[in-house]
Amino acid sequence: MAYWLIKTEPNDYSFADLEKEGQTIWDGVGNNLALKHMRNMAIGDLALFYHTGKERRIVGVAEVVSEPYVDPKLDDPKRTVVDVKLGRTLPKPVTLQQIKQDRDFFADFDLVRISRLSVMPVSEEYWQRIMEMAQE
């Protein structure tokens, strides 16, 4: 199992929307590096659900429930999507500011290094620390 972080603008699609729907197609990703990461996702992987914009915080966990496949709405074989389902809401959101305050620990985290990247891998070490921060 691998860990990921997926970003969304909450005005477009929020964690509350996923809670209502239960499952969705994770689409709309256009960046080549983000698409490369999506092609590496597998069923059972977990993803931190990050709200961009004014919120800038991790609010929950989603689970990947499909292998990557070509976006059925687009005529472009490079545009990959996956299906994700609701995992769980974090007890307490973890803000980007909190992560940046622990810069020594998160120095190599793509969330800090490549701020515009919408899909990124998360090491098990970072995942565990974020889960701890969500409990504090």
C-alpha positions as CSV (number, residue, x, y, z in Angstrom):
1,M,0.0,0.0,0.0
2,A,1.2,3.5,-0.9
3,Y,0.2,6.9,0.5
4,W,-0.7,10.0,-1.5
5,L,-1.9,13.5,-1.2
6,I,-4.7,14.8,-3.5
7,K,-5.6,18.5,-3.7
8,T,-8.9,20.1,-4.5
9,E,-10.4,23.5,-4.4
10,P,-13.2,23.0,-1.9
11,N,-15.6,25.3,-3.9
12,D,-15.2,22.9,-6.9
13,Y,-15.3,19.6,-4.9
14,S,-14.9,19.3,-1.2
15,F,-14.4,16.5,1.3
16,A,-18.1,17.2,2.3
17,D,-19.0,16.3,-1.3
18,L,-17.1,13.0,-1.0
19,E,-18.9,12.3,2.3
20,K,-22.3,12.8,0.6
21,E,-21.4,10.8,-2.5
22,G,-19.3,8.1,-0.9
23,Q,-17.2,7.7,-4.1
24,T,-16.1,9.8,-7.0
25,I,-13.8,9.8,-10.1
26,W,-10.7,11.8,-9.3
27,D,-10.3,13.8,-12.5
28,G,-9.3,17.2,-13.7
29,V,-5.5,16.6,-13.2
30,G,-3.4,18.0,-16.1
31,N,0.1,18.4,-14.7
32,N,2.4,15.7,-16.2
33,L,4.1,14.9,-12.9
34,A,0.8,14.7,-11.1
35,L,-0.5,12.4,-13.8
36,K,2.6,10.3,-13.5
37,H,1.9,9.9,-9.8
38,M,-1.8,8.9,-10.5
39,R,-0.6,6.2,-12.9
40,N,1.3,4.7,-9.9
41,M,-1.8,4.5,-7.7
42,A,-3.2,1.1,-6.8
43,I,-6.4,-0.2,-5.3
44,G,-6.2,0.1,-1.5
45,D,-3.8,3.0,-1.5
46,L,-4.7,5.9,0.9
47,A,-4.7,9.6,0.0
48,L,-4.7,12.6,2.2
49,F,-7.5,14.9,1.1
50,Y,-6.2,18.5,0.9
51,H,-8.3,21.6,0.5
52,T,-6.5,24.4,-1.4
53,G,-7.4,28.0,-1.7
54,K,-8.1,29.9,1.5
55,E,-8.3,26.7,3.6
56,R,-4.9,25.1,2.8
57,R,-5.3,22.1,5.0
58,I,-5.6,18.3,5.1
59,V,-9.2,17.5,6.1
60,G,-9.6,13.7,5.6
61,V,-8.5,10.5,4.0
62,A,-9.8,8.8,0.8
63,E,-9.1,5.3,-0.4
64,V,-8.2,4.5,-4.0
65,V,-10.7,1.9,-5.3
66,S,-9.7,1.5,-8.9
67,E,-6.6,1.0,-11.0
68,P,-5.7,4.1,-13.0
69,Y,-7.6,4.4,-16.3
70,V,-8.1,6.9,-19.1
71,D,-10.5,9.7,-18.4
72,P,-13.7,8.6,-20.2
73,K,-14.8,12.3,-20.6
74,L,-11.7,13.2,-22.6
75,D,-10.1,12.1,-25.8
76,D,-6.6,12.0,-24.5
77,P,-4.9,8.8,-23.4
78,K,-2.5,10.7,-21.2
79,R,-5.3,12.0,-18.9
80,T,-5.5,9.5,-16.2
81,V,-8.2,9.2,-13.4
82,V,-8.8,6.9,-10.5
83,D,-11.9,6.2,-8.4
84,V,-11.7,7.1,-4.7
85,K,-14.1,6.5,-1.9
86,L,-14.5,8.1,1.5
87,G,-12.0,7.0,4.1
88,R,-12.4,9.1,7.2
89,T,-12.5,12.7,8.4
90,L,-9.4,13.7,10.4
91,P,-10.2,14.4,14.1
92,K,-8.5,17.8,13.5
93,P,-7.5,19.3,10.2
94,V,-3.7,19.7,9.6
95,T,-2.9,23.1,8.0
96,L,-0.1,23.9,5.6
97,Q,1.1,26.4,8.1
98,Q,1.6,23.6,10.7
99,I,3.5,21.5,8.3
100,K,5.7,24.4,7.3
101,Q,6.4,25.1,11.0
102,D,7.9,21.7,11.2
103,R,10.1,22.4,8.2
104,D,13.1,20.4,9.3
105,F,11.0,17.2,9.4
106,F,9.0,18.0,6.2
107,A,11.9,19.5,4.2
108,D,11.5,17.1,1.4
109,F,7.7,16.9,1.3
110,D,6.4,17.9,-2.1
111,L,3.6,19.8,-0.4
112,V,6.2,22.2,0.8
113,R,8.7,21.9,-2.1
114,I,6.3,21.9,-5.2
115,S,3.3,23.8,-3.9
116,R,1.3,23.7,-7.2
117,L,1.5,19.9,-7.6
118,S,-2.0,18.5,-7.2
119,V,-1.2,14.8,-6.7
120,M,1.9,13.6,-4.8
121,P,3.4,10.7,-3.0
122,V,3.5,10.8,0.8
123,S,6.2,8.7,2.6
124,E,5.1,6.5,5.5
125,E,7.1,8.7,7.8
126,Y,5.2,11.8,6.7
127,W,1.9,10.0,6.8
128,Q,2.4,8.9,10.4
129,R,3.5,12.4,11.5
130,I,0.4,14.0,9.8
131,M,-1.8,11.4,11.5
132,E,-0.2,12.4,14.9
133,M,-0.7,16.1,14.1
134,A,-4.4,15.4,13.4
135,Q,-4.8,14.0,17.0
136,E,-3.0,16.9,18.8
